[in-house]
């Protein structure tokens, strides 16, 4: 699994994430900032759990974000 963490308050709406991973990001018509699709909000931080196939485009979104408000990390599998 891959975890995407989005600090929306820092977002400036530059659209770099939408261009990199259109299936996961959209620009809000209300305030011009980006929205993380299927992200769950807690205290202003949005988190989405996605499958490993989405890591590539979202890593590009993370790298292209000028304010560094996106973090993408692959979660390790714990052995029982």
PyMOL commands that set and color helices and strands:
alter all, ss='L'
color gray80, all
select helices_A, chain A and resi 8-10+16-20+52-64
alter helices_A, ss='H'
color red, helices_A
select strands_A, chain A and resi 2-7+25-27+34-36+40-42+45-50+70-74
alter strands_A, ss='S'
color yellow, strands_A
deselect
rebuild
show_as cartoon
